[in-house]
């Protein structure tokens, strides 16, 4: 597995963690302490901010899981990939997006720039 693939795998582990404890551990493994996450609906910094954004997504979409679509594309310290938010109940995916992450020297994510490609009601 490449460093890019590993970072994306840890990213999804954080977004799919189901308890506060799992989320905290997964966020620490995936992101630097000062990591930023910015998309049209959120602009947060640090482990606490990231865990809050993840928790908010789970509250808004209970029973859903973030899934990679396609293959991540990376070079240098940049990785881009697309994802869907999929319902475990019926397989629907009302939300989809694309993210670009910047990796720190230790392989963890230093920043995320997110784009929403499909949003309910939009």
N, C-alpha and C positions, 0 to 999 in steps of 0.2 A: 504494500500500500504506500502511495506517495504521501508526502507531507500535506499536499493539498487535499487529498482524499481523506486523510486522517482528521484534518481540521473540520471538514464538512461532516464527517461522521460524529465527531464530538459536538458540533453545533446542533445536529438533530437530536442527539442524546439529551442535551440541555433543554431544547424546546419540547421534547416529549416526556420529560420527567414528570411524575404524577404527584409527588409529595413535596412539601417545602424542603425537607432534608435532602431528598434526591436532587431537587432542582439546585440547591446551594452547592452540592458536591459537583454536579455536572457543569454548572456555570463556572466554578473555579477551575475545573479541568479544561474547559473549552476557551475561556476568555481571560485576558490579562486583567489585573486589578482595576486599571483605568480605562478599560475598553468602552467604546461608544457604540450605540445602536441607534440608527436613525432611519425611519421610514415615514410615509405620509401621516401615520397616526401616533408615532412615538418618537421621542428624542431623549434617550437615557444614557447614563454613564455609570460605570462601576458595577460590581457584582450585585449589589442590592438593587440598583435600578434595573438591571437585566432580569433578575429574578422576579421583580415586580411586573415587568412587561410580560414575561412568560406566564406568570400567574393570572394576569388580566386576560390573556388570550384563552387560557383554559376555562376561566369563568364565563367568558363570552361564548365559547364553543366547547361545552363539556362533551366528553366522549369522542373528541376529534384527535387526529394525529397528523403531525407534519411529515410529509413524505417527499423525498427527492424525486424530481422528474428529470429524465435525461442524465447526462454525464457532466460532472463538474469540469470546468475549463480553467486552467491556471497557468500562470507564468510568474517568475520571480516571487514576490510576496503577495500576489493578487490571485483570488479565486472567484469565479462567478458560477452561479448555479440557479436552477429554478426548482420550485417546490409547489405542493398543493396541501391544503388542509382538508383531510379526508375523514368522513364520519365512519366510525366503527359499526354503526347500526345499519346503514344502507349503502355505504360506499360513495355517497355524494361528495363532491369537492367544491363547496361554494366559494372558497377563497384560494387564490393562486398568486404567486409572486416570483420575483427574481431578486437575488441578493448578490452583492459584491463584498467580499471580505478581504481585509488586509491582515496578513500574519505578522506577528512579532518574531523576534529572533528565536524565541523558545518554542515556536510552532503554534502558540495559542493565538487566538483572534484578538487583534488590537482595535479593529473597527468593522462595523457592518453598515453598508448603505443598502437599504431595502426598497424595493419597488413593488407595488401591488398591481398585478395584472388583471385580477378578477376579484370583485368585492360584491357581496350581496346588496342588492338595491342600487347598484351604481350603473 
